């Protein structure tokens, strides 16, 4: 079984990497990009029987800094 966890900075948290990407795209002539948010995707290969609740616990304890990041879990 596989779970995919997408972690993003919460709205209102400064995203310097995203801003650097937006600036670089503008420098390359892609003027239509008004904002970029950069995050991370974590793929977990799980043993059968691992529950979504267990994956959420992993996120809360290690995979996401819940003070400044939000996350989404997709099972399957």
N, CA, C, O and CB atoms as a CASP TS submission, in Angstrom:
PFRMAT TS
TARGET T0000
AUTHOR 0000-0000-0000
METHOD Language model
MODEL 1
PARENT N/A
ATOM      1  N   UNK     1       0.850  -1.168   0.000  1.00  0.00           N
ATOM      2  CA  UNK     1       0.000   0.000   0.000  1.00  0.00           C
ATOM      3  C   UNK     1       0.898   1.234   0.000  1.00  0.00           C
ATOM      4  O   UNK     1       1.987   1.230   0.574  1.00  0.00           O
ATOM      5  CB  UNK     1      -0.969  -0.004   1.223  1.00  0.00           C
ATOM      6  N   UNK     2       0.432   2.259  -0.636  1.00  0.00           N
ATOM      7  CA  UNK     2       1.201   3.500  -0.726  1.00  0.00           C
ATOM      8  C   UNK     2       0.348   4.657  -0.214  1.00  0.00           C
ATOM      9  O   UNK     2      -0.863   4.710  -0.433  1.00  0.00           O
ATOM     10  CB  UNK     2       1.668   3.765  -2.189  1.00  0.00           C
ATOM     11  N   UNK     3       1.018   5.580   0.475  1.00  0.00           N
ATOM     12  CA  UNK     3       0.387   6.830   0.888  1.00  0.00           C
ATOM     13  C   UNK     3       1.233   7.966   0.333  1.00  0.00           C
ATOM     14  O   UNK     3       2.462   7.899   0.312  1.00  0.00           O
ATOM     15  CB  UNK     3       0.248   6.927   2.456  1.00  0.00           C
ATOM     16  N   UNK     4       0.553   8.999  -0.110  1.00  0.00           N
ATOM     17  CA  UNK     4       1.233  10.204  -0.575  1.00  0.00           C
ATOM     18  C   UNK     4       0.849  11.347   0.351  1.00  0.00           C
ATOM     19  O   UNK     4      -0.331  11.628   0.561  1.00  0.00           O
ATOM     20  CB  UNK     4       0.867  10.532  -2.062  1.00  0.00           C
ATOM     21  N   UNK     5       1.860  11.997   0.896  1.00  0.00           N
ATOM     22  CA  UNK     5       1.648  13.128   1.795  1.00  0.00           C
ATOM     23  C   UNK     5       2.166  14.379   1.088  1.00  0.00           C
ATOM     24  O   UNK     5       3.326  14.438   0.680  1.00  0.00           O
ATOM     25  CB  UNK     5       2.368  12.911   3.183  1.00  0.00           C
ATOM     26  N   UNK     6       1.305  15.362   0.949  1.00  0.00           N
ATOM     27  CA  UNK     6       1.693  16.652   0.362  1.00  0.00           C
ATOM     28  C   UNK     6       1.752  17.677   1.488  1.00  0.00           C
ATOM     29  O   UNK     6       0.772  17.893   2.200  1.00  0.00           O
ATOM     30  CB  UNK     6       0.682  17.106  -0.767  1.00  0.00           C
ATOM     31  N   UNK     7       2.911  18.302   1.639  1.00  0.00           N
ATOM     32  CA  UNK     7       3.130  19.272   2.711  1.00  0.00           C
ATOM     33  C   UNK     7       3.372  20.645   2.081  1.00  0.00           C
ATOM     34  O   UNK     7       4.207  20.793   1.188  1.00  0.00           O
ATOM     35  CB  UNK     7       4.337  18.848   3.623  1.00  0.00           C
ATOM     36  N   UNK     8       2.637  21.635   2.555  1.00  0.00           N
ATOM     37  CA  UNK     8       2.765  23.004   2.045  1.00  0.00           C
ATOM     38  C   UNK     8       2.817  23.971   3.227  1.00  0.00           C
ATOM     39  O   UNK     8       2.276  23.697   4.298  1.00  0.00           O
ATOM     40  CB  UNK     8       1.579  23.363   1.087  1.00  0.00           C
ATOM     41  N   UNK     9       3.481  25.106   3.008  1.00  0.00           N
ATOM     42  CA  UNK     9       3.432  26.153   4.022  1.00  0.00           C
ATOM     43  C   UNK     9       2.001  26.680   4.125  1.00  0.00           C
ATOM     44  O   UNK     9       1.295  26.777   3.121  1.00  0.00           O
ATOM     45  CB  UNK     9       4.426  27.305   3.685  1.00  0.00           C
ATOM     46  N   UNK    10       1.587  27.013   5.325  1.00  0.00           N
ATOM     47  CA  UNK    10       0.253  27.570   5.528  1.00  0.00           C
ATOM     48  C   UNK    10       0.164  28.947   4.889  1.00  0.00           C
ATOM     49  O   UNK    10       1.169  29.638   4.724  1.00  0.00           O
ATOM     50  CB  UNK    10      -0.086  27.651   7.032  1.00  0.00           C
ATOM     51  N   UNK    11      -1.070  29.339   4.527  1.00  0.00           N
ATOM     52  CA  UNK    11      -1.299  30.678   4.001  1.00  0.00           C
ATOM     53  C   UNK    11      -0.806  31.697   5.022  1.00  0.00           C
ATOM     54  O   UNK    11      -1.010  31.541   6.226  1.00  0.00           O
ATOM     55  CB  UNK    11      -2.807  30.903   3.670  1.00  0.00           C
ATOM     56  N   UNK    12      -0.163  32.729   4.525  1.00  0.00           N
ATOM     57  CA  UNK    12       0.340  33.775   5.395  1.00  0.00           C
ATOM     58  C   UNK    12       1.771  33.562   5.865  1.00  0.00           C
ATOM     59  O   UNK    12       2.382  34.478   6.415  1.00  0.00           O
ATOM     60  CB  UNK    12      -0.543  33.897   6.569  1.00  0.00           C
ATOM     61  N   UNK    13       2.317  32.358   5.654  1.00  0.00           N
ATOM     62  CA  UNK    13       3.706  32.086   6.025  1.00  0.00           C
ATOM     63  C   UNK    13       4.587  32.432   4.831  1.00  0.00           C
ATOM     64  O   UNK    13       4.340  31.973   3.716  1.00  0.00           O
ATOM     65  CB  UNK    13       3.905  30.588   6.463  1.00  0.00           C
ATOM     66  N   UNK    14       5.611  33.239   5.068  1.00  0.00           N
ATOM     67  CA  UNK    14       6.528  33.645   4.015  1.00  0.00           C
ATOM     68  C   UNK    14       7.159  32.417   3.366  1.00  0.00           C
ATOM     69  O   UNK    14       7.614  31.511   4.063  1.00  0.00           O
ATOM     70  CB  UNK    14       7.614  34.580   4.573  1.00  0.00           C
ATOM     71  N   UNK    15       7.189  32.384   2.032  1.00  0.00           N
ATOM     72  CA  UNK    15       7.754  31.269   1.269  1.00  0.00           C
ATOM     73  C   UNK    15       8.910  31.787   0.414  1.00  0.00           C
ATOM     74  O   UNK    15       8.713  32.080  -0.765  1.00  0.00           O
ATOM     75  CB  UNK    15       6.664  30.589   0.376  1.00  0.00           C
ATOM     76  N   UNK    16      10.114  31.906   0.983  1.00  0.00           N
ATOM     77  CA  UNK    16      11.228  32.474   0.219  1.00  0.00           C
ATOM     78  C   UNK    16      11.624  31.625  -0.988  1.00  0.00           C
ATOM     79  O   UNK    16      12.041  32.175  -2.007  1.00  0.00           O
ATOM     80  CB  UNK    16      12.424  32.649   1.121  1.00  0.00           C
ATOM     81  N   UNK    17      11.506  30.315  -0.899  1.00  0.00           N
ATOM     82  CA  UNK    17      11.825  29.470  -2.062  1.00  0.00           C
ATOM     83  C   UNK    17      10.827  29.715  -3.187  1.00  0.00           C
ATOM     84  O   UNK    17      11.211  29.834  -4.350  1.00  0.00           O
ATOM     85  CB  UNK    17      11.826  27.972  -1.669  1.00  0.00           C
ATOM     86  N   UNK    18       9.555  29.791  -2.839  1.00  0.00           N
ATOM     87  CA  UNK    18       8.533  30.073  -3.839  1.00  0.00           C
ATOM     88  C   UNK    18       8.737  31.425  -4.489  1.00  0.00           C
ATOM     89  O   UNK    18       8.568  31.572  -5.699  1.00  0.00           O
ATOM     90  CB  UNK    18       7.161  30.007  -3.217  1.00  0.00           C
ATOM     91  N   UNK    19       9.102  32.420  -3.682  1.00  0.00           N
ATOM     92  CA  UNK    19       9.341  33.754  -4.217  1.00  0.00           C
ATOM     93  C   UNK    19      10.556  33.761  -5.140  1.00  0.00           C
ATOM     94  O   UNK    19      10.560  34.458  -6.154  1.00  0.00           O
ATOM     95  CB  UNK    19       9.536  34.759  -3.078  1.00  0.00           C
ATOM     96  N   UNK    20      11.586  32.990  -4.796  1.00  0.00           N
ATOM     97  CA  UNK    20      12.773  32.894  -5.659  1.00  0.00           C
ATOM     98  C   UNK    20      12.420  32.257  -6.996  1.00  0.00           C
ATOM     99  O   UNK    20      12.915  32.685  -8.040  1.00  0.00           O
ATOM    100  CB  UNK    20      13.884  32.080  -4.965  1.00  0.00           C
ATOM    101  N   UNK    21      11.566  31.238  -6.970  1.00  0.00           N
ATOM    102  CA  UNK    21      11.125  30.598  -8.211  1.00  0.00           C
ATOM    103  C   UNK    21      10.309  31.578  -9.046  1.00  0.00           C
ATOM    104  O   UNK    21      10.503  31.669 -10.259  1.00  0.00           O
ATOM    105  CB  UNK    21      10.295  29.328  -7.909  1.00  0.00           C
ATOM    106  N   UNK    22       9.394  32.314  -8.406  1.00  0.00           N
ATOM    107  CA  UNK    22       8.582  33.297  -9.125  1.00  0.00           C
ATOM    108  C   UNK    22       9.473  34.351  -9.785  1.00  0.00           C
ATOM    109  O   UNK    22       9.261  34.718 -10.941  1.00  0.00           O
ATOM    110  CB  UNK    22       7.575  33.970  -8.167  1.00  0.00           C
ATOM    111  N   UNK    23      10.452  34.826  -9.052  1.00  0.00           N
ATOM    112  CA  UNK    23      11.365  35.832  -9.591  1.00  0.00           C
ATOM    113  C   UNK    23      12.161  35.259 -10.774  1.00  0.00           C
ATOM    114  O   UNK    23      12.307  35.920 -11.802  1.00  0.00           O
ATOM    115  CB  UNK    23      12.325  36.334  -8.488  1.00  0.00           C
ATOM    116  N   UNK    24      12.670  34.039 -10.626  1.00  0.00           N
ATOM    117  CA  UNK    24      13.444  33.407 -11.705  1.00  0.00           C
ATOM    118  C   UNK    24      12.584  33.211 -12.952  1.00  0.00           C
ATOM    119  O   UNK    24      13.054  33.436 -14.067  1.00  0.00           O
ATOM    120  CB  UNK    24      14.013  32.052 -11.240  1.00  0.00           C
ATOM    121  N   UNK    25      11.337  32.795 -12.774  1.00  0.00           N
ATOM    122  CA  UNK    25      10.453  32.621 -13.922  1.00  0.00           C
ATOM    123  C   UNK    25      10.223  33.952 -14.627  1.00  0.00           C
ATOM    124  O   UNK    25      10.210  34.012 -15.857  1.00  0.00           O
ATOM    125  CB  UNK    25       9.113  32.012 -13.483  1.00  0.00           C
ATOM    126  N   UNK    26      10.041  35.019 -13.849  1.00  0.00           N
ATOM    127  CA  UNK    26       9.882  36.344 -14.442  1.00  0.00           C
ATOM    128  C   UNK    26      11.117  36.759 -15.225  1.00  0.00           C
ATOM    129  O   UNK    26      11.006  37.350 -16.299  1.00  0.00           O
ATOM    130  CB  UNK    26       9.584  37.371 -13.365  1.00  0.00           C
ATOM    131  N   UNK    27      12.299  36.452 -14.688  1.00  0.00           N
ATOM    132  CA  UNK    27      13.550  36.775 -15.377  1.00  0.00           C
ATOM    133  C   UNK    27      13.706  36.004 -16.681  1.00  0.00           C
ATOM    134  O   UNK    27      14.416  36.436 -17.589  1.00  0.00           O
ATOM    135  CB  UNK    27      14.731  36.487 -14.471  1.00  0.00           C
ATOM    136  N   UNK    28      13.039  34.862 -16.765  1.00  0.00           N
ATOM    137  CA  UNK    28      13.103  34.029 -17.968  1.00  0.00           C
ATOM    138  C   UNK    28      12.012  34.397 -18.974  1.00  0.00           C
ATOM    139  O   UNK    28      11.882  33.761 -20.019  1.00  0.00           O
ATOM    140  CB  UNK    28      12.984  32.553 -17.593  1.00  0.00           C
ATOM    141  N   UNK    29      11.237  35.421 -18.653  1.00  0.00           N
ATOM    142  CA  UNK    29      10.218  35.878 -19.585  1.00  0.00           C
ATOM    143  C   UNK    29       8.818  35.348 -19.309  1.00  0.00           C
ATOM    144  O   UNK    29       7.901  35.618 -20.085  1.00  0.00           O
ATOM    145  CB  UNK    29      10.610  35.500 -20.951  1.00  0.00           C
ATOM    146  N   UNK    30       8.633  34.607 -18.234  1.00  0.00           N
ATOM    147  CA  UNK    30       7.309  34.101 -17.877  1.00  0.00           C
ATOM    148  C   UNK    30       6.638  35.114 -16.955  1.00  0.00           C
ATOM    149  O   UNK    30       6.605  34.940 -15.736  1.00  0.00           O
ATOM    150  CB  UNK    30       7.402  32.694 -17.194  1.00  0.00           C
ATOM    151  N   UNK    31       6.106  36.172 -17.556  1.00  0.00           N
ATOM    152  CA  UNK    31       5.588  37.296 -16.798  1.00  0.00           C
ATOM    153  C   UNK    31       4.219  37.052 -16.172  1.00  0.00           C
ATOM    154  O   UNK    31       3.794  37.833 -15.321  1.00  0.00           O
ATOM    155  CB  UNK    31       5.515  38.482 -17.678  1.00  0.00           C
ATOM    156  N   UNK    32       3.524  36.000 -16.563  1.00  0.00           N
ATOM    157  CA  UNK    32       2.174  35.759 -16.072  1.00  0.00           C
ATOM    158  C   UNK    32       2.108  35.086 -14.722  1.00  0.00           C
ATOM    159  O   UNK    32       1.010  34.850 -14.218  1.00  0.00           O
ATOM    160  CB  UNK    32       1.440  34.942 -17.044  1.00  0.00           C
ATOM    161  N   UNK    33       3.243  34.764 -14.109  1.00  0.00           N
ATOM    162  CA  UNK    33       3.239  34.073 -12.816  1.00  0.00           C
ATOM    163  C   UNK    33       3.204  35.115 -11.704  1.00  0.00           C
ATOM    164  O   UNK    33       4.159  35.870 -11.520  1.00  0.00           O
ATOM    165  CB  UNK    33       4.489  33.141 -12.667  1.00  0.00           C
ATOM    166  N   UNK    34       2.107  35.151 -10.973  1.00  0.00           N
ATOM    167  CA  UNK    34       1.933  36.148  -9.923  1.00  0.00           C
ATOM    168  C   UNK    34       2.316  35.635  -8.543  1.00  0.00           C
ATOM    169  O   UNK    34       2.543  36.433  -7.634  1.00  0.00           O
ATOM    170  CB  UNK    34       0.511  36.617  -9.901  1.00  0.00           C
ATOM    171  N   UNK    35       2.393  34.324  -8.369  1.00  0.00           N
ATOM    172  CA  UNK    35       2.761  33.772  -7.069  1.00  0.00           C
ATOM    173  C   UNK    35       3.146  32.317  -7.202  1.00  0.00           C
ATOM    174  O   UNK    35       2.628  31.600  -8.058  1.00  0.00           O
ATOM    175  CB  UNK    35       1.616  33.925  -6.072  1.00  0.00           C
ATOM    176  N   UNK    36       4.056  31.886  -6.353  1.00  0.00           N
ATOM    177  CA  UNK    36       4.494  30.487  -6.317  1.00  0.00           C
ATOM    178  C   UNK    36       4.581  30.063  -4.862  1.00  0.00           C
ATOM    179  O   UNK    36       5.144  30.779  -4.034  1.00  0.00           O
ATOM    180  CB  UNK    36       5.872  30.290  -7.046  1.00  0.00           C
ATOM    181  N   UNK    37       4.029  28.907  -4.552  1.00  0.00           N
ATOM    182  CA  UNK    37       4.180  28.285  -3.241  1.00  0.00           C
ATOM    183  C   UNK    37       4.899  26.964  -3.486  1.00  0.00           C
ATOM    184  O   UNK    37       4.480  26.176  -4.334  1.00  0.00           O
ATOM    185  CB  UNK    37       2.779  28.076  -2.509  1.00  0.00           C
ATOM    186  N   UNK    38       5.959  26.723  -2.761  1.00  0.00           N
ATOM    187  CA  UNK    38       6.723  25.489  -2.943  1.00  0.00           C
ATOM    188  C   UNK    38       6.516  24.599  -1.727  1.00  0.00           C
ATOM    189  O   UNK    38       6.524  25.073  -0.591  1.00  0.00           O
ATOM    190  CB  UNK    38       8.237  25.788  -3.160  1.00  0.00           C
ATOM    191  N   UNK    39       6.331  23.313  -1.971  1.00  0.00           N
ATOM    192  CA  UNK    39       6.134  22.364  -0.890  1.00  0.00           C
ATOM    193  C   UNK    39       6.931  21.105  -1.137  1.00  0.00           C
ATOM    194  O   UNK    39       7.928  21.111  -1.859  1.00  0.00           O
ATOM    195  CB  UNK    39       4.661  22.032  -0.729  1.00  0.00           C
ATOM    196  N   UNK    40       6.476  20.025  -0.527  1.00  0.00           N
ATOM    197  CA  UNK    40       7.150  18.746  -0.718  1.00  0.00           C
ATOM    198  C   UNK    40       6.120  17.630  -0.771  1.00  0.00           C
ATOM    199  O   UNK    40       5.042  17.724  -0.184  1.00  0.00           O
ATOM    200  CB  UNK    40       8.176  18.488   0.409  1.00  0.00           C
ATOM    201  N   UNK    41       6.478  16.572  -1.488  1.00  0.00           N
ATOM    202  CA  UNK    41       5.646  15.383  -1.595  1.00  0.00           C
ATOM    203  C   UNK    41       6.446  14.230  -1.020  1.00  0.00           C
ATOM    204  O   UNK    41       7.602  14.021  -1.385  1.00  0.00           O
ATOM    205  CB  UNK    41       5.211  15.102  -3.080  1.00  0.00           C
ATOM    206  N   UNK    42       5.824  13.484  -0.119  1.00  0.00           N
ATOM    207  CA  UNK    42       6.465  12.335   0.512  1.00  0.00           C
ATOM    208  C   UNK    42       5.645  11.106   0.163  1.00  0.00           C
ATOM    209  O   UNK    42       4.445  11.060   0.436  1.00  0.00           O
ATOM    210  CB  UNK    42       6.586  12.519   2.069  1.00  0.00           C
ATOM    211  N   UNK    43       6.283  10.105  -0.442  1.00  0.00           N
ATOM    212  CA  UNK    43       5.608   8.844  -0.758  1.00  0.00           C
ATOM    213  C   UNK    43       6.065   7.789   0.243  1.00  0.00           C
ATOM    214  O   UNK    43       7.260   7.572   0.444  1.00  0.00           O
ATOM    215  CB  UNK    43       5.907   8.388  -2.229  1.00  0.00           C
ATOM    216  N   UNK    44       5.092   7.147   0.859  1.00  0.00           N
ATOM    217  CA  UNK    44       5.370   6.117   1.850  1.00  0.00           C
ATOM    218  C   UNK    44       4.888   4.769   1.326  1.00  0.00           C
ATOM    219  O   UNK    44       3.725   4.639   0.944  1.00  0.00           O
ATOM    220  CB  UNK    44       4.697   6.455   3.203  1.00  0.00           C
ATOM    221  N   UNK    45       5.754   3.773   1.303  1.00  0.00           N
ATOM    222  CA  UNK    45       5.345   2.406   1.024  1.00  0.00           C
ATOM    223  C   UNK    45       5.043   1.762   2.364  1.00  0.00           C
ATOM    224  O   UNK    45       5.922   1.642   3.218  1.00  0.00           O
ATOM    225  CB  UNK    45       6.447   1.608   0.227  1.00  0.00           C
ATOM    226  N   UNK    46       3.795   1.348   2.545  1.00  0.00           N
ATOM    227  CA  UNK    46       3.313   0.905   3.848  1.00  0.00           C
ATOM    228  C   UNK    46       2.952  -0.576   3.851  1.00  0.00           C
ATOM    229  O   UNK    46       2.565  -1.137   2.826  1.00  0.00           O
ATOM    230  CB  UNK    46       2.111   1.727   4.264  1.00  0.00           C
ATOM    231  N   UNK    47       3.080  -1.184   4.995  1.00  0.00           N
ATOM    232  CA  UNK    47       2.646  -2.567   5.168  1.00  0.00           C
ATOM    233  C   UNK    47       1.126  -2.619   5.114  1.00  0.00           C
ATOM    234  O   UNK    47       0.451  -1.669   5.509  1.00  0.00           O
ATOM    235  CB  UNK    47       3.173  -3.158   6.508  1.00  0.00           C
ATOM    236  N   UNK    48       0.595  -3.728   4.626  1.00  0.00           N
ATOM    237  CA  UNK    48      -0.854  -3.910   4.623  1.00  0.00           C
ATOM    238  C   UNK    48      -1.384  -3.730   6.039  1.00  0.00           C
ATOM    239  O   UNK    48      -0.774  -4.174   7.012  1.00  0.00           O
ATOM    240  CB  UNK    48      -1.241  -5.307   4.063  1.00  0.00           C
ATOM    241  N   UNK    49      -2.516  -3.079   6.129  1.00  0.00           N
ATOM    242  CA  UNK    49      -3.132  -2.855   7.424  1.00  0.00           C
ATOM    243  C   UNK    49      -2.784  -1.520   8.055  1.00  0.00           C
ATOM    244  O   UNK    49      -3.382  -1.143   9.063  1.00  0.00           O
ATOM    245  CB  UNK    49      -2.746  -3.938   8.344  1.00  0.00           C
ATOM    246  N   UNK    50      -1.826  -0.795   7.482  1.00  0.00           N
ATOM    247  CA  UNK    50      -1.503   0.538   7.998  1.00  0.00           C
ATOM    248  C   UNK    50      -2.685   1.458   7.702  1.00  0.00           C
ATOM    249  O   UNK    50      -3.181   1.505   6.576  1.00  0.00           O
ATOM    250  CB  UNK    50      -0.174   1.097   7.359  1.00  0.00           C
ATOM    251  N   UNK    51      -3.116   2.168   8.699  1.00  0.00           N
ATOM    252  CA  UNK    51      -4.314   3.000   8.544  1.00  0.00           C
ATOM    253  C   UNK    51      -3.950   4.450   8.221  1.00  0.00           C
ATOM    254  O   UNK    51      -2.825   4.895   8.449  1.00  0.00           O
ATOM    255  CB  UNK    51      -5.165   2.946   9.819  1.00  0.00           C
ATOM    256  N   UNK    52      -4.925   5.161   7.691  1.00  0.00           N
ATOM    257  CA  UNK    52      -4.740   6.589   7.426  1.00  0.00           C
ATOM    258  C   UNK    52      -4.478   7.336   8.726  1.00  0.00           C
ATOM    259  O   UNK    52      -3.710   8.298   8.751  1.00  0.00           O
ATOM    260  CB  UNK    52      -5.972   7.177   6.710  1.00  0.00           C
ATOM    261  N   UNK    53      -5.116   6.894   9.802  1.00  0.00           N
ATOM    262  CA  UNK    53      -4.884   7.529  11.099  1.00  0.00           C
ATOM    263  C   UNK    53      -3.422   7.411  11.514  1.00  0.00           C
ATOM    264  O   UNK    53      -2.871   8.336  12.111  1.00  0.00           O
ATOM    265  CB  UNK    53      -5.787   6.904  12.169  1.00  0.00           C
ATOM    266  N   UNK    54      -2.795   6.292  11.207  1.00  0.00           N
ATOM    267  CA  UNK    54      -1.374   6.125  11.524  1.00  0.00           C
ATOM    268  C   UNK    54      -0.511   7.078  10.688  1.00  0.00           C
ATOM    269  O   UNK    54       0.467   7.639  11.181  1.00  0.00           O
ATOM    270  CB  UNK    54      -0.939   4.663  11.283  1.00  0.00           C
ATOM    271  N   UNK    55      -0.887   7.251   9.422  1.00  0.00           N
ATOM    272  CA  UNK    55      -0.143   8.166   8.562  1.00  0.00           C
ATOM    273  C   UNK    55      -0.322   9.605   9.058  1.00  0.00           C
ATOM    274  O   UNK    55       0.634  10.381   9.052  1.00  0.00           O
ATOM    275  CB  UNK    55      -0.610   8.033   7.086  1.00  0.00           C
ATOM    276  N   UNK    56      -1.510   9.958   9.477  1.00  0.00           N
ATOM    277  CA  UNK    56      -1.753  11.287  10.045  1.00  0.00           C
ATOM    278  C   UNK    56      -0.874  11.483  11.277  1.00  0.00           C
ATOM    279  O   UNK    56      -0.301  12.556  11.465  1.00  0.00           O
ATOM    280  CB  UNK    56      -3.256  11.471  10.410  1.00  0.00           C
ATOM    281  N   UNK    57      -0.766  10.465  12.108  1.00  0.00           N
ATOM    282  CA  UNK    57       0.093  10.561  13.288  1.00  0.00           C
ATOM    283  C   UNK    57       1.555  10.776  12.881  1.00  0.00           C
ATOM    284  O   UNK    57       2.271  11.542  13.526  1.00  0.00           O
ATOM    285  CB  UNK    57      -0.039   9.291  14.154  1.00  0.00           C
ATOM    286  N   UNK    58       2.000  10.100  11.811  1.00  0.00           N
ATOM    287  CA  UNK    58       3.355  10.306  11.296  1.00  0.00           C
ATOM    288  C   UNK    58       3.559  11.755  10.887  1.00  0.00           C
ATOM    289  O   UNK    58       4.601  12.350  11.161  1.00  0.00           O
ATOM    290  CB  UNK    58       3.629   9.377  10.105  1.00  0.00           C
ATOM    291  N   UNK    59       2.552  12.316  10.228  1.00  0.00           N
ATOM    292  CA  UNK    59       2.627  13.714   9.797  1.00  0.00           C
ATOM    293  C   UNK    59       2.717  14.640  10.995  1.00  0.00           C
ATOM    294  O   UNK    59       3.544  15.550  11.022  1.00  0.00           O
ATOM    295  CB  UNK    59       1.415  14.083   8.938  1.00  0.00           C
ATOM    296  N   UNK    60       1.873  14.411  11.976  1.00  0.00           N
ATOM    297  CA  UNK    60       1.827  15.267  13.151  1.00  0.00           C
ATOM    298  C   UNK    60       3.128  15.216  13.955  1.00  0.00           C
ATOM    299  O   UNK    60       3.535  16.216  14.547  1.00  0.00           O
ATOM    300  CB  UNK    60       0.661  14.870  14.032  1.00  0.00           C
ATOM    301  N   UNK    61       3.779  14.050  13.974  1.00  0.00           N
ATOM    302  CA  UNK    61       4.969  13.874  14.799  1.00  0.00           C
ATOM    303  C   UNK    61       6.281  14.151  14.074  1.00  0.00           C
ATOM    304  O   UNK    61       7.272  14.502  14.714  1.00  0.00           O
ATOM    305  CB  UNK    61       4.995  12.490  15.333  1.00  0.00           C
ATOM    306  N   UNK    62       6.307  13.998  12.719  1.00  0.00           N
ATOM    307  CA  UNK    62       7.586  14.103  12.027  1.00  0.00           C
ATOM    308  C   UNK    62       7.523  14.763  10.656  1.00  0.00           C
ATOM    309  O   UNK    62       8.333  15.640  10.356  1.00  0.00           O
ATOM    310  CB  UNK    62       8.164  12.759  11.880  1.00  0.00           C
ATOM    311  N   UNK    63       6.584  14.358   9.830  1.00  0.00           N
ATOM    312  CA  UNK    63       6.639  14.724   8.411  1.00  0.00           C
ATOM    313  C   UNK    63       6.288  16.183   8.129  1.00  0.00           C
ATOM    314  O   UNK    63       6.723  16.738   7.120  1.00  0.00           O
ATOM    315  CB  UNK    63       5.714  13.844   7.636  1.00  0.00           C
ATOM    316  N   UNK    64       5.515  16.804   9.000  1.00  0.00           N
ATOM    317  CA  UNK    64       5.122  18.206   8.792  1.00  0.00           C
ATOM    318  C   UNK    64       5.350  18.985  10.076  1.00  0.00           C
ATOM    319  O   UNK    64       5.128  18.476  11.175  1.00  0.00           O
ATOM    320  CB  UNK    64       3.633  18.316   8.343  1.00  0.00           C
ATOM    321  N   UNK    65       5.792  20.216   9.924  1.00  0.00           N
ATOM    322  CA  UNK    65       5.874  21.137  11.050  1.00  0.00           C
ATOM    323  C   UNK    65       4.525  21.850  11.103  1.00  0.00           C
ATOM    324  O   UNK    65       4.313  22.846  10.411  1.00  0.00           O
ATOM    325  CB  UNK    65       7.089  22.162  10.904  1.00  0.00           C
ATOM    326  N   UNK    66       3.631  21.341  11.916  1.00  0.00           N
ATOM    327  CA  UNK    66       2.233  21.794  11.881  1.00  0.00           C
ATOM    328  C   UNK    66       2.049  23.227  12.375  1.00  0.00           C
ATOM    329  O   UNK    66       0.950  23.772  12.273  1.00  0.00           O
ATOM    330  CB  UNK    66       1.380  20.871  12.713  1.00  0.00           C
ATOM    331  N   UNK    67       3.089  23.838  12.901  1.00  0.00           N
ATOM    332  CA  UNK    67       2.995  25.247  13.283  1.00  0.00           C
ATOM    333  C   UNK    67       2.922  26.111  12.025  1.00  0.00           C
ATOM    334  O   UNK    67       2.166  27.082  11.979  1.00  0.00           O
ATOM    335  CB  UNK    67       4.207  25.666  14.167  1.00  0.00           C
ATOM    336  N   UNK    68       3.710  25.757  11.003  1.00  0.00           N
ATOM    337  CA  UNK    68       3.771  26.587   9.786  1.00  0.00           C
ATOM    338  C   UNK    68       3.363  25.838   8.518  1.00  0.00           C
ATOM    339  O   UNK    68       3.257  26.445   7.453  1.00  0.00           O
ATOM    340  CB  UNK    68       5.171  27.128   9.610  1.00  0.00           C
ATOM    341  N   UNK    69       3.134  24.531   8.620  1.00  0.00           N
ATOM    342  CA  UNK    69       2.807  23.741   7.430  1.00  0.00           C
ATOM    343  C   UNK    69       1.475  23.025   7.596  1.00  0.00           C
ATOM    344  O   UNK    69       1.080  22.646   8.699  1.00  0.00           O
ATOM    345  CB  UNK    69       3.915  22.724   7.141  1.00  0.00           C
ATOM    346  N   UNK    70       0.799  22.852   6.474  1.00  0.00           N
ATOM    347  CA  UNK    70      -0.381  22.001   6.430  1.00  0.00           C
ATOM    348  C   UNK    70      -0.023  20.785   5.576  1.00  0.00           C
ATOM    349  O   UNK    70       0.966  20.803   4.842  1.00  0.00           O
ATOM    350  CB  UNK    70      -1.638  22.771   5.852  1.00  0.00           C
ATOM    351  N   UNK    71      -0.823  19.745   5.676  1.00  0.00           N
ATOM    352  CA  UNK    71      -0.535  18.538   4.901  1.00  0.00           C
ATOM    353  C   UNK    71      -1.826  17.885   4.452  1.00  0.00           C
ATOM    354  O   UNK    71      -2.892  18.089   5.033  1.00  0.00           O
ATOM    355  CB  UNK    71       0.304  17.546   5.722  1.00  0.00           C
ATOM    356  N   UNK    72      -1.697  17.093   3.398  1.00  0.00           N
ATOM    357  CA  UNK    72      -2.829  16.316   2.868  1.00  0.00           C
ATOM    358  C   UNK    72      -2.348  14.888   2.684  1.00  0.00           C
ATOM    359  O   UNK    72      -1.258  14.673   2.154  1.00  0.00           O
ATOM    360  CB  UNK    72      -3.373  16.917   1.507  1.00  0.00           C
ATOM    361  N   UNK    73      -3.126  13.918   3.104  1.00  0.00           N
ATOM    362  CA  UNK    73      -2.787  12.506   2.973  1.00  0.00           C
ATOM    363  C   UNK    73      -3.696  11.882   1.932  1.00  0.00           C
ATOM    364  O   UNK    73      -4.914  12.052   1.967  1.00  0.00           O
ATOM    365  CB  UNK    73      -2.912  11.766   4.330  1.00  0.00           C
ATOM    366  N   UNK    74      -3.084  11.155   1.002  1.00  0.00           N
ATOM    367  CA  UNK    74      -3.849  10.399   0.015  1.00  0.00           C
ATOM    368  C   UNK    74      -3.395   8.949   0.109  1.00  0.00           C
ATOM    369  O   UNK    74      -2.221   8.638  -0.092  1.00  0.00           O
ATOM    370  CB  UNK    74      -3.652  10.972  -1.443  1.00  0.00           C
ATOM    371  N   UNK    75      -4.332   8.075   0.414  1.00  0.00           N
ATOM    372  CA  UNK    75      -4.041   6.641   0.551  1.00  0.00           C
ATOM    373  C   UNK    75      -4.361   5.933  -0.754  1.00  0.00           C
ATOM    374  O   UNK    75      -5.304   6.288  -1.461  1.00  0.00           O
ATOM    375  CB  UNK    75      -4.851   6.013   1.721  1.00  0.00           C
ATOM    376  N   UNK    76      -3.553   4.923  -1.057  1.00  0.00           N
ATOM    377  CA  UNK    76      -3.852   4.092  -2.223  1.00  0.00           C
ATOM    378  C   UNK    76      -2.908   4.223  -3.351  1.00  0.00           C
ATOM    379  O   UNK    76      -3.076   3.563  -4.376  1.00  0.00           O
ATOM    380  CB  UNK    76      -5.168   4.388  -2.710  1.00  0.00           C
TER
END
